[in-house]
Amino acid sequence: MRSLTFALRAFIFGFVLISVYSVEAEDKPKKNDAAPTLKPLAFQPLPLGSIRPAGWLKQQLQIQAKGLSGHLDEFWPDLTDSAWLGGKREGWERGPYWLDGIVPLAFLLDDEKLKRKVNHWMDYILLHQHEDGWLGPRENKGGPALDPWPLYVLFKAMTQVYEATGDKRIIPAMQKCMKRLDALLDKKPLESWGHFRWADLVLSIHWLHERTKDKALLDLAAKVHKQGFNWREHFADFKITDKVSKMNLSTHGVNTGMALKTAGIWYRQSGDEADKQAIYQALKMLDKYHGQANGIFTCDEHLAGKNPSQGTELCTVVEAQYSLEILESVLGDPLLADRLERITFSALPATFKPDMCAHQYDQQANQVVCKMSDPRVYTDNGPDANTFGVEPNFGCCTANMHQGWPKFTSHLWMRSPDGGLAAIAYAPCVVNTEIDGKKVQIEVQTDYPFDDTIKFVVATKEAVKFPLYLRIPGWSEKAEIRIINFKNGIPFNQEKYPEIKPGQFHRINRKWEDIAEITLKLPMQAKVRRGYHDSVSLERGPLVYALRVDADWRLLKGKPLFGDWEVFPKSPWNYGLELDLDHPENSVEFTKGKVGDMPFSPEGAPIIAKVKGRKLPDWKLEKNAAGPLPASPVKSTEPLEELTLIPYGCTTLRVTEFPLLEK
């Protein structure tokens, strides 16, 4: 502890801390004091760079930087020859999509090579802004002329650059472009993708308004809202109760993932309580009719029901993550963060090759083979949709997948309205900020989600009083908090908060001085979720567990590092489970190992679960996927076997929703 204390003190005293307000102070636009204001956020996200990844999370971001994310612009024609940089290839959404994820990745890792790439793109786009304010190509291959939709994504990238660097060109460029958009929408109202994804534009309009206090921006937001699709009404009378047969953009999975935040974003301007409640209605309907054990809903390409052999598009996963991050800042509901963790630790890593040099377009909860498939089970995707590659099925996910891990990292902590800090989600990281003009550092040391203990080392140069909010997940019973205070490396006081209530933020309001070490213990109990055809899936804490199916990777085309792969099973997958539903802890044995360099991989899984099951010989492949899930309970005369389950996010091939064996 003494060496840790010394290192932390030296780090704090020598580190030039990022202030929450320092960027805005450098280039503060003129304000209109009479302008109306938006409903305040429950929690204010910290500027990009205030949170740095550590431990396994830093390793995961480094894997991403060494994989497709960090190298895609070096060989993928839609980026190397992008019309956004004056080239001849796609000039619609793909350049902004990549930029929206590579910006936070570059600054979170403080990676000079990646930051040079960001600067190259941002410099070109800003230097080539049209006289009328338009940013980027007016006409392009890949989308209609003067389509505002790609600007929604570009603005998100620009706001992140501003928060990380204070680039004084950003706000004037956005103001000028917003005026052009305002005039354009009077002549050409929103349509197609922009019509359904309108909240992503309003998000940036609100961001700009809060920095300029320009009332005209709220008028523009109202215009965009009026022209956009009515998602609140869509979910209030939800008719998509099964795998869709008639497809349109309201059933599109990515549109739906983006739509999760729509009512929350508009609630800030409307103040209408019905908008707030619409958030929960949307989640309820998606869970009821399309929900999966991994926290996300099916959509391959459109909403596809509850069958775990249907898929979920990678774009939907990262957009749902971002929606939940935004909603958490708006509402401050810890249960939304529970879902964010479930998706981030399960659905996100499982859809990548462990080295992140290839990805799937669609993942499946019950994914027992990944191959060129004809016939196929998907609603509206091609034969390569669940293979791993550079650009399987369609290139949108190749462009958009990069935001998942970085934006999760940048939203781990937020500022509370009473001047404190709130832990939104848990992963190893270091937070540097200022409170009342005094430097504060919080180092989060943990193997969570693979372990139940999280240690926070709060270090301050000067004594400062502020509240600290620790999220207590809804699944954790009998959580405990202990605090040990240190002065000059010597412990002198201990505080204990036993049996903290689940599903809330626990507030610790005190004076922080020198070093305080907080230990949060979140007991994790095995639980059983019932799903499609009364199937069972195993949960423990934030993780979902799935059968580890041995995988045979076969190169389909290209060459490593960035090739396309099929994956075939080398071990049986068709099992039913024997579980004690009332006391599932009696049916499973968990064993924790070391969290290594690649924890989200079958070989590197830091925790395994041993359960009992029997083969179901009649459960076979159908349409190149696990066939119809036998309705539980099921009978089997096959021998009882010990099966190995690992966290869903560590799997490539898997079964997650199992038939339950008859007693």
C-alpha positions in Angstrom: 0.0 0.0 0.0 2.9 2.3 0.8 4.4 2.0 -2.7 0.9 2.5 -4.2 0.3 5.6 -2.2 3.7 7.1 -3.2 3.0 6.4 -6.8 -0.4 7.9 -6.7 0.7 11.0 -4.9 3.5 11.5 -7.4 1.2 11.0 -10.3 -1.3 13.5 -9.0 1.2 16.2 -8.0 3.0 15.9 -11.4 0.0 15.4 -13.7 -1.5 18.3 -15.5 -5.1 17.4 -14.8 -8.0 17.7 -17.3 -10.6 20.0 -15.9 -14.3 19.5 -16.7 -14.6 23.1 -17.6 -11.2 24.0 -19.0 -11.9 23.3 -22.6 -15.1 25.5 -22.6 -13.2 28.3 -20.9 -10.7 28.5 -23.7 -13.3 29.3 -26.4 -16.5 30.3 -24.8 -19.1 31.5 -27.3 -21.3 34.5 -26.7 -24.4 33.8 -24.6 -27.9 35.0 -24.9 -29.0 35.2 -21.3 -32.7 35.3 -22.2 -32.5 32.0 -24.1 -34.5 29.0 -22.6 -32.6 26.1 -21.2 -32.9 22.3 -21.5 -33.9 20.1 -18.7 -30.7 19.4 -16.8 -28.9 16.1 -17.0 -29.1 13.6 -14.1 -25.4 13.0 -14.7 -23.0 15.0 -16.8 -20.5 13.0 -18.9 -16.8 14.0 -18.3 -14.8 15.4 -21.2 -13.1 12.8 -23.4 -9.7 12.1 -21.8 -10.8 12.6 -18.2 -11.1 8.8 -17.9 -8.2 6.6 -18.9 -8.6 2.8 -19.3 -6.4 0.5 -17.1 -6.0 -3.2 -16.5 -7.9 -5.5 -18.8 -9.9 -2.6 -20.3 -6.7 -0.9 -21.5 -5.6 -4.2 -23.0 -8.9 -4.5 -24.8 -8.6 -1.1 -26.3 -5.0 -1.8 -27.4 -6.2 -5.0 -29.0 -8.8 -2.9 -30.9 -6.1 -0.4 -32.0 -3.9 -3.2 -33.3 -6.9 -4.8 -35.1 -9.3 -3.5 -37.7 -10.1 -0.2 -36.0 -6.5 1.1 -36.0 -5.7 -0.1 -39.6 -8.9 0.0 -41.6 -8.1 3.4 -43.1 -4.9 1.9 -44.5 -6.4 -0.7 -46.8 -10.3 -0.4 -47.0 -11.1 1.6 -50.1 -14.1 3.3 -48.6 -11.7 5.0 -46.2 -8.5 5.1 -48.2 -10.3 6.8 -51.2 -13.2 8.3 -49.2 -15.0 11.2 -50.8 -14.8 12.9 -47.4 -11.1 13.3 -48.1 -11.6 14.3 -51.8 -11.5 10.7 -53.1 -13.8 8.8 -55.4 -15.3 6.2 -53.1 -18.1 6.3 -50.6 -18.9 9.7 -49.3 -21.9 9.0 -47.2 -21.8 7.4 -43.7 -18.7 5.2 -43.6 -16.1 7.9 -43.1 -18.0 9.6 -40.3 -18.8 6.2 -38.7 -15.2 5.2 -38.5 -14.2 8.7 -37.2 -16.9 8.5 -34.5 -15.2 5.5 -33.0 -11.5 6.2 -33.7 -11.7 9.6 -32.1 -12.3 8.3 -28.5 -10.0 5.3 -29.1 -7.2 7.6 -30.1 -7.5 10.0 -27.1 -8.3 7.3 -24.5 -5.1 5.5 -25.4 -3.2 8.8 -26.0 -2.0 7.1 -29.2 -0.1 9.5 -31.3 -0.5 7.5 -34.5 -4.3 7.4 -34.1 -4.5 11.0 -33.2 -2.6 12.0 -36.3 -5.2 10.0 -38.3 -8.0 11.9 -36.5 -6.3 15.2 -37.2 -5.9 14.4 -40.9 -9.6 13.7 -41.3 -10.8 16.6 -39.2 -8.4 19.1 -40.8 -9.5 18.1 -44.3 -13.2 18.3 -43.4 -13.0 21.6 -41.6 -10.7 23.2 -44.3 -13.1 22.2 -47.0 -16.4 23.4 -45.5 -18.5 24.9 -48.2 -19.3 28.6 -48.2 -22.9 27.9 -47.4 -21.9 25.9 -44.4 -22.3 22.3 -45.7 -19.7 19.9 -44.4 -18.5 17.0 -46.6 -19.6 15.9 -50.0 -22.7 17.5 -51.5 -23.2 14.5 -53.8 -21.7 11.2 -53.2 -21.6 7.5 -54.1 -23.6 5.7 -51.4 -26.4 8.2 -50.6 -28.6 11.0 -52.0 -27.3 14.5 -52.6 -27.4 16.9 -49.6 -28.5 14.0 -47.3 -28.2 15.3 -43.7 -27.9 11.8 -42.1 -24.1 11.5 -42.4 -23.8 14.8 -40.7 -25.5 13.4 -37.6 -22.5 11.0 -37.2 -19.9 13.6 -38.1 -21.2 16.0 -35.5 -20.8 13.3 -32.8 -17.2 12.9 -33.8 -16.6 16.7 -33.9 -18.0 17.2 -30.4 -15.7 14.5 -29.0 -12.7 16.2 -30.7 -13.7 19.5 -29.2 -14.0 18.0 -25.7 -10.6 16.3 -26.0 -8.7 19.2 -27.6 -10.6 22.4 -27.4 -10.3 22.8 -31.2 -11.6 26.4 -31.7 -12.8 25.6 -35.3 -15.4 23.1 -34.2 -18.2 25.2 -32.7 -18.2 27.9 -35.6 -18.1 25.1 -38.2 -21.1 23.4 -36.5 -23.0 26.6 -36.1 -22.5 27.4 -39.8 -23.6 23.9 -40.9 -26.6 23.9 -38.6 -27.9 27.1 -40.2 -27.5 25.5 -43.6 -29.4 22.4 -42.3 -32.1 24.6 -40.9 -32.8 26.2 -44.3 -32.5 22.9 -46.1 -35.2 21.2 -43.9 -37.7 23.9 -44.9 -37.3 22.9 -48.5 -36.5 19.2 -48.1 -37.9 17.6 -44.9 -36.2 14.6 -43.3 -36.7 11.3 -45.1 -35.2 7.8 -45.2 -32.5 7.1 -42.6 -32.4 10.7 -41.4 -36.2 10.6 -40.7 -35.8 7.6 -38.4 -32.4 8.6 -36.8 -33.4 12.2 -36.0 -32.5 12.0 -32.3 -28.8 11.7 -33.2 -29.0 15.1 -34.8 -31.0 16.6 -31.9 -28.3 15.3 -29.5 -25.6 17.4 -31.2 -28.0 20.4 -31.5 -28.5 20.3 -27.8 -24.8 20.0 -27.2 -24.1 23.1 -29.3 -27.0 25.0 -27.7 -25.6 24.4 -24.2 -22.3 26.0 -25.4 -23.8 28.9 -27.3 -27.2 29.5 -25.7 -28.5 30.2 -29.2 -32.3 29.9 -29.1 -32.5 29.2 -32.8 -30.9 25.9 -32.2 -33.8 24.8 -30.0 -36.1 25.9 -32.8 -34.1 23.7 -35.2 -34.4 20.8 -32.7 -38.1 21.2 -32.6 -38.3 21.2 -36.4 -36.2 18.0 -36.6 -38.4 16.4 -34.0 -41.5 17.3 -35.9 -40.1 15.9 -39.2 -38.8 12.7 -37.5 -40.4 9.3 -37.0 -42.7 9.0 -34.0 -40.9 6.3 -32.0 -42.9 7.0 -28.9 -46.1 6.2 -30.7 -44.5 3.2 -32.4 -43.6 1.5 -29.1 -46.9 2.6 -27.4 -48.8 0.5 -29.9 -46.1 -2.0 -30.7 -47.2 -4.4 -33.5 -43.9 -6.1 -34.2 -44.5 -9.1 -32.0 -42.7 -11.8 -34.0 -40.2 -12.3 -36.8 -41.2 -9.7 -39.3 -42.3 -10.6 -42.8 -43.0 -7.1 -44.1 -39.9 -5.0 -43.6 -39.5 -1.3 -43.5 -37.2 1.2 -41.7 -39.3 1.1 -38.5 -38.5 -2.6 -38.1 -34.8 -2.1 -38.9 -32.5 -3.3 -36.0 -30.0 -0.4 -36.1 -32.7 2.2 -36.3 -34.3 0.5 -33.3 -31.0 0.5 -31.4 -30.6 4.2 -32.1 -34.2 4.8 -31.2 -33.8 3.6 -27.6 -32.4 7.1 -26.7 -34.9 9.1 -28.7 -37.5 9.7 -26.0 -34.8 10.5 -23.5 -33.1 13.1 -25.7 -36.4 14.8 -26.5 -37.5 14.7 -22.9 -34.8 17.2 -22.1 -36.5 19.7 -24.4 -40.2 18.7 -24.0 -40.1 18.1 -20.2 -43.0 15.7 -20.9 -43.1 12.9 -18.4 -44.7 10.7 -21.1 -41.4 11.0 -23.0 -39.5 9.7 -20.0 -41.9 6.7 -19.6 -41.6 6.0 -23.3 -38.0 4.9 -22.7 -39.1 2.0 -20.5 -42.0 1.1 -22.8 -39.6 0.6 -25.7 -37.3 -1.6 -23.6 -40.3 -3.6 -22.3 -41.6 -4.3 -25.8 -38.3 -5.3 -27.2 -37.6 -7.6 -24.3 -41.0 -9.2 -24.5 -41.0 -10.0 -28.2 -37.4 -10.0 -29.3 -35.2 -10.1 -26.2 -32.2 -12.4 -25.9 -30.2 -13.5 -22.9 -27.2 -11.3 -23.8 -29.3 -8.1 -23.1 -29.9 -7.2 -26.8 -32.7 -8.0 -29.2 -32.7 -9.9 -32.5 -32.4 -8.1 -35.8 -30.9 -9.8 -38.7 -31.5 -7.2 -40.5 -34.9 -6.6 -39.1 -36.6 -7.5 -35.8 -36.7 -11.3 -35.7 -38.5 -12.6 -32.6 -37.1 -14.5 -29.6 -35.6 -17.6 -31.3 -32.0 -17.6 -30.2 -30.9 -18.9 -33.6 -31.8 -15.6 -35.1 -29.1 -13.0 -35.2 -28.3 -9.4 -34.0 -26.4 -7.0 -36.2 -23.1 -5.6 -34.7 -24.2 -2.0 -35.6 -27.2 -2.5 -33.4 -25.1 -3.6 -30.4 -22.9 -0.6 -30.4 -25.8 1.8 -31.1 -27.8 0.3 -28.2 -24.7 0.7 -26.0 -24.5 4.4 -26.9 -28.2 4.9 -26.4 -28.0 3.5 -22.9 -25.0 5.7 -22.1 -27.0 8.7 -23.2 -30.1 7.6 -21.3 -28.0 7.1 -18.1 -26.8 10.7 -18.3 -30.4 11.9 -18.8 -32.2 9.8 -16.2 -29.5 8.5 -13.8 -31.3 5.1 -13.6 -28.8 2.4 -12.4 -30.9 -0.3 -14.0 -30.1 1.1 -17.4 -26.4 0.8 -16.6 -27.0 -2.8 -15.6 -28.2 -3.5 -19.1 -25.3 -1.5 -20.6 -22.9 -3.8 -18.8 -24.8 -6.9 -19.9 -24.5 -5.9 -23.5 -20.9 -4.6 -23.3 -19.5 -7.7 -21.6 -21.5 -10.2 -23.7 -22.9 -9.1 -27.0 -20.0 -6.7 -27.9 -16.9 -8.9 -27.6 -18.7 -12.1 -28.8 -19.2 -10.7 -32.3 -15.4 -10.1 -32.8 -12.6 -12.5 -33.5 -10.6 -12.3 -30.2 -7.8 -10.3 -31.8 -10.5 -7.9 -33.2 -9.0 -8.4 -36.7 -12.4 -9.7 -38.0 -16.0 -9.2 -37.0 -19.4 -10.6 -37.8 -22.4 -8.8 -39.2 -24.8 -11.0 -37.2 -24.2 -12.9 -34.0 -26.5 -15.5 -32.6 -27.2 -16.4 -28.9 -27.2 -20.0 -30.1 -24.4 -19.9 -32.6 -23.2 -23.4 -33.5 -21.6 -22.8 -36.9 -20.5 -19.7 -38.8 -20.3 -20.4 -42.6 -21.5 -19.4 -46.0 -25.1 -20.3 -45.5 -27.8 -21.0 -48.1 -30.5 -21.6 -47.1 -30.2 -19.4 -44.0 -32.3 -18.5 -40.9 -31.9 -14.7 -41.1 -34.7 -12.4 -41.7 -33.0 -10.4 -44.5 -29.2 -10.9 -44.6 -26.9 -12.7 -46.9 -25.1 -16.0 -46.8 -22.0 -14.6 -45.1 -23.8 -12.7 -42.4 -22.4 -14.6 -39.5 -18.9 -15.4 -40.9 -16.0 -13.4 -39.4 -14.3 -11.0 -41.8 -13.5 -7.5 -42.9 -16.8 -6.7 -44.6 -19.2 -9.6 -44.2 -22.7 -9.0 -45.7 -22.4 -5.2 -45.8 -19.8 -2.6 -44.9 -21.9 -0.5 -42.4 -20.7 -2.5 -39.4 -17.1 -2.4 -40.7 -17.4 1.3 -40.4 -19.5 1.7 -37.3 -18.3 -1.1 -34.9 -15.4 1.0 -33.5 -17.4 3.0 -31.0 -18.4 0.2 -28.7 -15.4 -0.2 -26.3 -14.2 3.4 -26.4 -17.5 5.1 -25.7 -18.2 2.6 -22.9 -14.9 3.6 -21.4 -15.6 7.4 -21.7 -18.9 6.9 -19.9 -17.7 4.9 -16.9 -17.9 8.0 -14.7 -20.0 11.1 -14.8 -20.4 14.3 -12.7 -23.4 14.6 -10.4 -25.5 17.8 -10.1 -24.3 18.3 -6.5 -20.7 18.6 -7.6 -19.8 14.9 -7.0 -18.8 12.0 -9.2 -20.9 8.9 -10.1 -19.6 5.5 -11.0 -21.9 4.5 -13.9 -20.3 1.2 -14.9 -17.4 -0.8 -13.6 -14.1 -1.6 -15.2 -10.4 -0.8 -14.4 -9.7 2.9 -15.1 -8.2 6.1 -13.8 -10.3 9.3 -13.5 -8.7 12.7 -13.3 -10.8 15.8 -12.8 -11.2 18.9 -10.6 -13.8 19.6 -7.9 -14.0 23.1 -6.5 -10.8 23.9 -8.3 -8.9 21.0 -6.6 -7.4 18.0 -8.3 -9.0 14.6 -7.7 -7.9 11.3 -9.0 -9.8 8.0 -8.6 -8.1 4.8 -9.6 -10.4 1.8 -10.1 -8.6 -1.5 -9.5 -10.7 -4.6 -10.4 -11.1 -7.7 -12.5 -14.8 -7.0 -12.7 -17.0 -8.4 -14.4 -14.9 -11.6 -13.8 -14.7 -10.8 -10.0 -17.0 -9.3 -7.4 -14.6 -6.9 -5.8 -13.9 -3.3 -6.9 -11.3 -1.1 -5.2 -11.4 2.7 -5.6 -8.3 4.7 -4.5 -9.4 8.3 -4.1 -6.4 10.7 -4.0 -6.4 14.4 -3.5 -3.6 17.0 -3.0 -5.9 19.3 -1.0 -8.8 18.3 1.2 -12.1 18.6 -0.6 -15.7 17.6 0.2 -17.8 16.1 -2.4 -20.3 13.2 -2.8 -19.3 9.9 -4.5 -22.1 7.8 -6.0 -21.4 4.1 -6.4 -23.9 2.1 -8.5 -25.3 -1.0 -6.8 -26.5 -3.3 -9.5 -30.1 -4.6 -9.3 -28.8 -8.2 -9.3 -26.5 -7.8 -6.3 -27.8 -8.6 -2.8 -26.0 -7.8 0.4 -23.4 -5.5 -1.2 -20.8 -4.1 1.1 -18.7 -0.9 1.2 -15.6 -0.4 3.3 -13.4 2.7 3.4 -9.9 2.9 4.8 -8.3 6.3 5.1 -4.6 6.9 4.8 -2.4 9.8 5.9 1.2 9.7 4.7 0.7 6.1 3.8 -0.6 5.1 7.3 -4.1 3.8 7.8 -5.9 5.7 10.5 -9.7 5.2 10.2 -12.1 2.6 8.8 -15.7 3.0 7.8 -18.2 0.3 6.8 -21.5 0.4 5.0 -23.0 -3.1 5.2 -25.9 -4.5 3.1 -26.3 -1.7 0.6 -29.7 -1.9 -1.2 -29.5 -3.1 -4.8 -30.7 -1.1 -7.8 -29.6 2.3 -6.6 -26.6 4.7 -6.4 -25.2 4.6 -2.9 -24.1 8.2 -1.9 -21.0 8.7 0.2 -20.7 12.4 1.1 -17.6 13.2 3.0 -14.3 15.2 3.0 -11.6 13.5 1.0 -8.0 14.1 2.0 -4.8 12.4 0.9 -5.7 8.8 0.2 -8.9 6.9 0.8 -9.3 3.3 -0.3 -12.9 2.1 -0.9 -13.7 -1.5 -1.4 -17.1 -2.4 -3.0 -18.1 -6.0 -2.8 -20.9 -7.1 -5.1 -21.9 -10.7 -4.3 -22.8 -12.6 -7.5 -25.4 -15.3 -7.3 -26.2 -17.8 -10.0 -29.6 -17.1 -11.5 -31.7 -18.8 -14.2 -33.4 -16.8 -17.0 -36.4 -18.4 -18.8 -36.5 -17.7 -22.5 -37.8 -19.0 -25.9 -39.8 -22.2 -25.6 -39.2 -22.1 -21.8 -35.5 -22.5 -22.3 -33.0 -21.7 -19.6 -29.9 -19.6 -19.6 -27.4 -19.1 -16.7 -26.5 -15.7 -15.3 -24.2 -14.6 -12.6 -23.7 -10.9 -11.8 -23.3 -8.9 -15.1 -22.3 -12.0 -17.1 -24.3 -14.5 -19.1 -22.8 -18.0 -19.6 -22.8 -20.1 -22.7 -21.6 -23.6 -23.6 -18.0 -23.6 -24.9 -18.0 -25.3 -28.3 -14.6 -26.1 -29.7 -14.0 -24.1 -32.9 -12.3 -24.9 -36.1 -11.3 -21.7 -37.9 -11.0 -22.0 -41.7 -9.8 -19.1 -43.9 -12.4 -18.3 -46.4 -10.6 -15.6 -48.4 -7.9 -13.0 -47.9 -5.0 -13.7 -45.5 -4.2 -12.9 -41.9 -4.3 -10.6 -40.2 -7.3 -9.3 -41.9 -9.0 -12.2 -43.7 -12.4 -13.7 -43.8 -13.2 -16.9 -41.8 -15.7 -19.7 -41.4 -15.9 -21.4 -38.0 -17.1 -25.0 -37.6 -17.8 -26.9 -34.4 -15.3 -29.5 -33.2 -17.4 -30.6 -30.2 -21.1 -31.4 -29.6 -23.5 -28.5 -28.9 -26.9 -30.1 -28.7 -27.4 -30.5 -25.0 -30.2 -30.0 -22.5 -29.3 -28.8 -19.0 -30.0 -30.2 -15.6 -30.7 -27.3 -13.3 -32.3 -26.7 -9.9 -34.5 -23.7 -10.8 -35.2 -22.8 -7.1 -31.5 -23.0 -6.1 -29.4 -22.8 -9.2 -26.2 -22.4 -7.1 -26.6 -26.2 -6.3 -26.4 -27.0 -10.0 -23.3 -25.1 -11.0 -19.7 -24.8 -9.8 -17.7 -21.6 -10.7 -13.9 -21.5 -10.9 -12.0 -18.3 -11.4 -8.7 -18.1 -13.1 -6.3 -15.3 -14.1 -7.4 -12.4 -16.2 -4.9 -12.6 -19.0 -4.0 -10.6 -22.0 -7.0 -11.6 -24.0 -9.8 -12.3 -21.5 -12.6 -12.3 -24.2 -11.5 -15.5 -25.9 -12.5 -19.1 -25.4 -8.9 -20.0 -24.3 -8.5 -16.9 -22.1 -11.9 -17.0 -20.3 -11.1 -16.0 -16.7 -14.0 -17.9 -15.2 -15.7 -21.1 -16.0 -18.9 -22.8 -14.9 -19.4 -26.6 -14.6 -22.9 -27.9 -15.1 -24.6 -31.2 -16.0 -26.4 -32.0 -19.1 -27.4 -34.7 -21.6 -27.3 -34.7 -25.4 -30.5 -34.2 -27.4 -29.8 -36.3 -30.6 -32.9 -35.0 -32.3 -31.8 -31.3 -32.0 -29.9 -30.7 -35.2 -28.9 -28.1 -37.7 -31.6 -26.5 -39.8 -31.0 -23.8 -42.3 -27.3 -23.8 -41.3 -28.2 -22.9 -37.7 -29.3 -24.6 -34.5 -32.7 -26.0 -35.4 -35.9 -25.2 -33.6 -35.3 -25.1 -29.8 -37.1 -28.1 -28.2 -39.7 -26.9 -25.8 -38.8 -27.5 -22.1 -38.9 -29.7 -20.3 -37.3 -32.4 -22.4 -36.4 -36.0 -22.0 -33.1 -37.7 -22.9 -31.8 -41.2 -22.3 -28.2 -40.1 -23.1 -25.5 -40.3 -20.4 -25.2 -37.3 -18.0 -22.1 -35.3 -18.8 -20.2 -32.5 -17.2 -20.3 -29.4 -19.4 -18.2 -26.3 -19.4 -19.8 -22.9 -19.7 -17.8 -19.7 -20.1 -18.9 -16.0 -20.2 -20.8 -15.3 -23.4 -18.4 -12.6 -24.4 -15.6 -15.2 -24.4 -17.2 -17.5 -26.9 -17.1 -17.9 -30.6 -19.4 -20.9 -31.0 -21.9 -21.4 -28.2 -25.3 -22.4 -26.9 -26.8 -19.8 -24.5 -30.5 -20.8 -24.3 -30.8 -24.5 -23.4 -33.7 -26.9 -23.2 -34.3 -27.8 -19.5 -34.1 -31.5 -18.8 -37.1 -33.1 -17.2 -36.6 -34.2 -13.6 
